[in-house]
Amino acid sequence: MNLSWSLINDNITEKDKQAVIDFLSQEGVRLTQGNKVKEFEKAWSDWLGVKHSIFVNSGASANYIMTAIVRDVKGTGEVIVPPLGWVSDVAPIINLGMTPVFVDIDMRSLAITAKNIENAITPKTKAIVLVHALGFNGLSKEILNLAEKHDLMLIEDCCESHGVQFQNKKVGTFGDISNFSFYFGHHITTIEGGMVCTNNDDLYDLAKMYRSHGMTRDARLSVRKKYEKEYPELNPLFTFAVPGFNLRSTEINAVIGLEQLPRLDVIIKKRSDNLKIWLENLCDDTFYTDFILDGSSNFSLPLILRDDDHDIFSKVCQYLSDQKIEFRKGTAGGGNQTNQPYLKNYDYQICGSLTNVEHVHNFGLYVGNHTELKKEQIELLAHQINDITL
Ligand SMILES: Cc1ncc(COP(=O)(O)O)c(C=O)c1O
C-alpha cells in the first residue's frame, strides 16, 4: 500500500469551483465585500452558535483585529499567550505595543493551563489568548473563572479547532472574542480567509471598523450617529474612529465558504475518527497517546515522543521523509514560539518553565489529517512507526 500523503489533499472541490464560475458569470456582479460575505457570516454564526461573525482575509488578520480590540478596551499591558500556537497570536501583541507573557502547556490538551495562567497574572495583565491547538479543547471551568475573577478579556484562537466542543457548546463562543482560519489545510477553506466571532455588540462594531480602515460607516447606526454628532465637520463616509487596517476579503472567497460549510460536520467527524485510529495504533510506551479527546475535532495527527530521545526522533523523521509523508516538526506553529528570531528585539516574558512546550518542540511533529485517508493506511503508518522505534 502506498503510504505517502500530504499535509492536506485538494480540499477545494470541482463543485466549489463551479460555484465560483456560476457566481462570476452573473452580469454586473459585485466582487468586493458585499452580500455573499454577509451571507457567509450569517451562515457561520448560525453554525457556530454565536451572535456576530466578521469575515476577514486570514486567521492572522483576525488575530490583529482581536488584539487591537484588547488594546482599545483595556489599554496596553501584558497579554498571556501560549508558546504553542501560531506566530500571529504573538506578533500583533508586540506590534501593537503590548507585552506577551508565555506560560507552559499541558501535554494532554497542548493548551495553557489555568494554574500556569494564574501564576502569570499581574496588575498589568489585560487578556488571555487561549489557543485550541491541533483541534484539542483548551478550555476549562477554571480558565473561564480566572478571566472573570481578574476582569481579563478572553480571546479564543480556534484556527485549528473548528467544531471543538466544551460543555456541549462549540469553542469560539466562550471567550469575549474568537477567531477561525480558512486557510488551505484547515477544516474548511476559502483559499485564504478567517473569521472573528463575538456575542458582544460593541466588540462587533470595533471588529468591523478595524477590518475596514477604522471607518464608522460599517458600524451600527447608533455608533455612526454618535460620531456624526461629535464630528459634524467630517464626512460620515470618511470618518475613521479607530486606527484600522484593511483586512477585508471578497465575494469570491465567501462563495467558496458557503459551498464548504455544509460539508464541515462530516469533515470534523472523519478527522476525529482518523485521530482515534491513529492513537489506538501508536505504541503508548513510545508516544503520547493519552490526549483529552472529549469534544476534539482533529487538525492534524500528533506524533510526540515520550522520552527525550534524539536518535529515535531523527529515525522517525527520516522514515517519514523516505515515505514522502509530509510532516511538521514542533507541531502547531513550529513548536516553541520563544525560540523564534522575531521575538529577539522585543520585550516579552516567560512565567515559569516551558518544559512541556520545549519537549514538543524537540520531540514532536504532526502528520496531515484529511478526509481521504483510509483506516488501513493510518494503521499501517502507525505500525511501521512503532516498528522503527523498537
Ligand atoms: C492557531 C493558529 N492561529 C492563527 C493562524 C493564522 O491563520 P491564517 O493562516 O489563516 O492566517 C493559524 C494558521 O494556521 C493557526 O494555526
PDBQT file of the ligand as one rigid body, heavy atoms in Angstrom, charges set to zero:
ROOT
HETATM    1  C1  LIG A 401      -3.569  28.639  15.875  1.00  0.00    +0.000 C 
HETATM    2  C2  LIG A 401      -3.498  29.476  14.625  1.00  0.00    +0.000 A 
HETATM    3  N1  LIG A 401      -3.789  30.795  14.711  1.00  0.00    +0.000 NA
HETATM    4  C3  LIG A 401      -3.746  31.579  13.627  1.00  0.00    +0.000 A 
HETATM    5  C4  LIG A 401      -3.413  31.084  12.389  1.00  0.00    +0.000 A 
HETATM    6  C5  LIG A 401      -3.354  32.008  11.217  1.00  0.00    +0.000 C 
HETATM    7  O1  LIG A 401      -4.294  31.683  10.228  1.00  0.00    +0.000 OA
HETATM    8  P1  LIG A 401      -4.028  32.080   8.698  1.00  0.00    +0.000 P 
HETATM    9  O2  LIG A 401      -3.045  31.131   8.149  1.00  0.00    +0.000 OA
HETATM   10  O3  LIG A 401      -5.398  31.962   8.072  1.00  0.00    +0.000 OA
HETATM   11  O4  LIG A 401      -3.546  33.471   8.699  1.00  0.00    +0.000 OA
HETATM   12  C6  LIG A 401      -3.088  29.741  12.241  1.00  0.00    +0.000 A 
HETATM   13  C7  LIG A 401      -2.683  29.202  10.929  1.00  0.00    +0.000 C 
HETATM   14  O5  LIG A 401      -2.529  28.069  10.680  1.00  0.00    +0.000 OA
HETATM   15  C8  LIG A 401      -3.138  28.902  13.394  1.00  0.00    +0.000 A 
HETATM   16  O6  LIG A 401      -2.828  27.612  13.321  1.00  0.00    +0.000 OA
ENDROOT
TORSDOF 0
